[in-house]
Amino acid sequence: MLTNINEPLLNTRFKKWTLLKDIIFISLGILAAGFGLKGFLLPNGFIDGGVTGISLLLNEITDYPLSILIVVINIPFIVLGYFQINKSFVVKSILAIVGLAIVLVLIDYPIITSDKLLVAVFGGFFLGAGIGLSVRGGGVLDGTEVLAIYLSRKTGLSIGDFVLIFNILIFSTAAYFLSLEVALYSTLTYLSASKTMDFIIEGIEEYIGVTIISHHPEKIRMMIIDELGKGITIYQGKSGFGKSGENQDTINIIYCVITRLEIGKFKNEILKIDPLAFIVMNSVRDLKGGMIKKRQFNN
């Protein structure tokens, strides 16, 4: 009975903590993106990719306030997100985008540098950090990927393909209306923003899925559980063709998820047990549940 009484309380606390964490991420994202825009890109006439890039380009051509352009141009993408993703995403995205517009109007960020290379790299860095933090908070500051998700479902192309095509059109337009030099530096800005955004979203602990096929599966299983403190999954398979020729022997296949920082130690420990072990590693884009981090054993 005690467990049943505490469960609603724990769920409420978890929801409140999750909401607070999302608000912090989105707030930091707004401040970082605003700094990248007003401290680097806007004073030097550089643009980025996506909806932000369109807003910056129109700001350069028409002199309309960037704060208004960012809100207006994102509206159709947010409406599309309501049907493609969920209501919570739309609410958080609206708050993030409007928050960025307010920050651009109210906060007087200092102009850091006029060096074109520094502007491109660090402007992209702070803008990408802002977008990435907002995504971690459950919303977006740039609705480009919402459109890409929608179009990828309607056609055979991937989300990355659409984002690439979208940005090629933006930078080609920038080359025509601004200059080829600005377009090239803006491409560098986009690359910097994209890599920073990926790093913020995925984090330094990028996850790696490891499949191990060995003649000593039990020893490897015990090593992973007892020494490395990792959870594993074991499933049965059959050999096909290898150094010993064709066979149909039943084997136990071990699957485990580790972080990128643990690859070296993980491989070394496996090869100590079986130097001939067959190890396959793949990047894992997203995870939920399970036991990924090392267990804390009690003494």
C-alpha atoms as one frame of an Amber mdcrd trajectory, in Angstrom:
protein
   0.000   0.000   0.000   2.881   2.380   0.769   4.205   1.964  -2.755   0.807
   2.796  -4.267   0.540   5.940  -2.111   4.013   7.173  -3.084   3.783   6.472
  -6.817   1.561   9.488  -7.684   3.801  11.717  -5.552   6.928  10.441  -7.294
   5.320  10.907 -10.708   4.366  14.481  -9.828   7.872  15.269  -8.618   9.362
  13.715 -11.750   7.084  15.777 -14.006   7.930  18.980 -12.129  11.658  18.265
 -12.324  11.396  17.443 -16.038   9.493  20.674 -16.690  12.032  22.725 -14.711
  14.903  21.090 -16.616  13.213  21.837 -19.949  12.699  25.480 -18.956  16.372
  25.809 -17.983  17.554  24.260 -21.256  15.277  26.465 -23.371  16.237  29.610
 -21.430  19.949  28.931 -21.843  19.331  28.146 -25.509  17.589  31.486 -26.054
  20.436  33.417 -24.409  23.139  31.532 -26.340  21.386  31.944 -29.698  20.811
  35.643 -29.028  24.500  36.088 -28.242  25.512  34.300 -31.447  23.180  36.466
 -33.518  23.752  39.936 -32.004  27.338  39.455 -30.867  28.656  37.950 -34.116
  26.382  37.382 -37.128  24.096  40.414 -37.347  26.788  43.146 -37.068  28.838
  41.465 -39.811  26.043  40.580 -42.220  26.512  36.799 -42.009  23.684  34.276
 -42.168  23.105  30.690 -41.119  21.108  27.824 -42.600  17.479  26.931 -41.978
  14.707  29.275 -40.910  17.207  31.394 -38.985  19.198  31.789 -42.194  16.103
  32.913 -44.115  15.325  35.428 -41.367  18.882  36.801 -41.419  18.879  36.990
 -45.226  15.577  38.889 -45.323  16.856  41.176 -42.576  19.884  42.036 -44.731
  17.779  42.603 -47.857  14.705  44.356 -46.431  15.848  45.785 -43.062  12.786
  44.282 -41.343  13.514  43.578 -37.644  15.030  40.139 -37.157  12.887  39.520
 -34.067   9.687  39.811 -36.135  11.038  37.784 -39.054  12.073  34.858 -36.834
   8.573  34.615 -35.349   6.649  35.074 -38.605   8.729  32.683 -40.728   8.614
  29.971 -38.062   4.799  30.034 -37.804   4.036  27.581 -40.661   6.714  25.179
 -39.411   5.289  25.233 -35.877   1.753  24.629 -37.208   3.136  21.672 -39.152
   4.833  20.447 -35.964   1.456  20.372 -34.211   0.253  17.710 -36.653   3.562
  15.864 -37.044   4.871  15.778 -33.465   2.721  16.829 -30.484   1.130  19.722
 -28.610   3.845  19.902 -25.941   6.487  20.360 -28.631   4.500  23.196 -30.198
   3.980  25.031 -26.880   7.673  24.809 -25.966   8.735  25.857 -29.465   6.438
  28.896 -29.426   7.818  29.951 -26.045  11.405  29.431 -27.276  10.942  31.382
 -30.519   9.029  34.249 -28.901  11.608  34.278 -26.103  14.409  34.617 -28.652
  12.569  37.481 -30.357  12.186  39.289 -27.009  15.852  38.737 -26.156  16.928
  40.188 -29.508  14.928  43.336 -28.759  15.708  43.824 -25.072  19.269  42.571
 -24.520  22.106  44.679 -25.874  24.780  42.056 -26.515  28.317  43.393 -27.087
  29.832  43.061 -30.556  32.718  40.672 -29.970  34.784  40.858 -33.167  34.750
  41.841 -36.828  37.222  39.151 -37.909  35.296  37.189 -40.545  36.675  33.781
 -39.658  36.022  34.259 -35.927  32.541  35.579 -36.660  31.708  32.545 -38.811
  33.078  29.966 -36.366  31.966  31.414 -33.027  28.726  32.896 -34.306  27.832
  29.426 -35.557  29.026  27.890 -32.301  26.775  29.983 -30.047  23.813  29.772
 -32.411  24.195  25.988 -32.686  24.527  25.716 -28.905  21.312  27.700 -28.508
  19.378  25.535 -30.955  20.788  22.359 -29.403  19.880  23.396 -25.858  16.349
  24.224 -26.995  16.024  20.777 -28.570  17.216  19.251 -25.274  14.394  21.213
 -23.659  11.795  19.729 -25.999  11.325  22.642 -28.406  13.034  24.286 -31.371
  14.332  27.718 -32.310  14.473  26.741 -35.983  11.609  24.876 -37.652  13.555
  23.534 -40.640  13.721  19.961 -39.398   9.961  19.873 -38.788   9.442  20.422
 -42.511  12.185  17.902 -43.291  10.455  15.250 -41.142   7.161  15.890 -42.930
   8.644  15.735 -46.432  10.739  12.643 -45.655   7.536  10.800 -44.763   5.988
  11.803 -48.074   8.984  10.899 -50.254  11.896   8.487 -50.241  14.521  11.049
 -49.248  15.999  11.307 -45.756  15.682  14.226 -43.323  19.365  15.057 -43.916
  18.780  15.238 -47.677  16.020  17.816 -47.287  18.003  19.926 -44.814  20.945
  19.913 -47.228  18.785  20.911 -50.233  17.064  23.605 -48.158  20.378  25.141
 -47.122  21.883  24.969 -50.615  18.972  27.125 -51.795  19.503  29.591 -48.942
  23.250  29.979 -49.518  22.772  30.237 -53.294  20.300  33.075 -52.710  22.771
  34.716 -50.311  25.491  34.522 -52.966  23.183  36.322 -55.415  21.804  39.065
 -53.131  24.796  39.589 -50.843  28.075  38.239 -52.194  29.846  34.962 -52.850
  32.243  35.688 -49.984  29.380  36.164 -47.514  27.753  32.964 -48.757  30.994
  31.015 -48.246  31.540  32.373 -44.739  27.878  31.699 -43.972  28.355  28.087
 -45.060  31.161  27.864 -42.513  28.795  29.358 -39.924  26.230  26.685 -40.718
  28.792  23.878 -40.404  29.964  25.227 -37.045  26.371  25.562 -35.809  25.438
  22.091 -37.052  28.364  20.342 -35.364  27.824  22.242 -32.107  24.116  21.420
 -32.147  24.863  17.703 -32.660  27.353  17.771 -29.789  24.900  19.493 -27.441
  22.061  17.115 -28.309  24.061  13.881 -28.242  26.579  14.933 -25.580  30.122
  13.753 -25.085  28.824  10.366 -24.001  27.782   9.232 -27.454  26.383   5.731
 -27.154  27.807   2.758 -29.033  26.020  -0.552 -29.536  28.445  -3.502 -29.424
  27.729  -6.975 -30.807  30.172  -9.707 -29.727  30.495 -13.183 -31.238  32.986
 -15.390 -29.422  33.783 -19.002 -28.531  33.886 -17.872 -24.876  30.563 -16.047
 -24.445  30.131 -16.997 -20.772  33.517 -15.560 -19.729  32.841 -12.364 -21.662
  29.351 -12.137 -20.158  30.679 -12.392 -16.613  33.452  -9.885 -17.325  31.004
  -7.291 -18.679  28.599  -7.694 -15.759  31.062  -8.089 -12.877  34.053  -5.982
 -13.933  32.505  -3.316 -16.163  29.106  -3.173 -14.444  27.151  -3.121 -17.688
  23.826  -4.635 -18.646  23.782  -7.043 -21.591  21.401  -8.939 -23.835  22.149
 -12.443 -25.064  20.407 -13.954 -28.063  21.021 -17.164 -29.962  22.196 -17.395
 -33.542  23.846 -19.783 -35.931  27.235 -19.613 -37.575  27.257 -19.246 -41.337
  30.692 -19.159 -42.866  34.033 -18.325 -41.301  37.702 -19.260 -41.195  36.829
 -22.862 -40.395  34.494 -23.050 -43.387  30.740 -23.453 -43.501  28.940 -24.650
 -40.380  25.609 -24.317 -38.622  26.721 -24.313 -34.980  24.458 -22.557 -32.481
  26.179 -19.638 -30.751  25.314 -17.082 -28.067  25.579 -13.492 -29.325  26.191
 -10.771 -26.747  24.860  -7.249 -27.218  25.817  -4.338 -24.977  25.599  -0.531
 -25.077  28.549   1.547 -23.887  29.671   5.153 -24.190  32.257   6.332 -26.700
  34.746   6.973 -23.903  34.629   3.319 -22.849  35.445   1.756 -26.217  39.178
   1.257 -25.610  38.857  -0.479 -22.260  35.886  -2.528 -23.443  37.731  -3.919
 -26.475  40.883  -4.655 -24.494  39.014  -6.642 -21.843  37.215  -8.705 -24.492
  40.391  -9.437 -26.445  42.141 -10.570 -23.266  39.547 -13.339 -23.019  39.258
 -14.118 -26.737  41.751 -12.537 -29.184  39.666 -13.955 -32.053  36.367 -12.459
 -30.891  34.279 -10.832 -33.620  33.236  -7.354 -32.446  30.852  -5.045 -34.321
  30.249  -1.454 -33.125  27.535   0.934 -34.275  26.564   4.437 -33.165  23.258
   4.566 -31.298  21.253   7.728 -31.895  18.818   7.506 -29.010  18.262   5.445
 -25.859  15.616   5.041 -23.194  15.573   2.715 -20.209  17.922  -0.183 -19.553
  21.194  -0.068 -17.661  23.711   2.021 -19.578  25.809   3.678 -16.924  28.114
   1.722 -14.680  26.428   0.261 -11.628  27.403   1.614  -8.244  28.276  -1.459
  -6.184  27.898  -1.302  -2.453  30.961  -2.219  -0.401
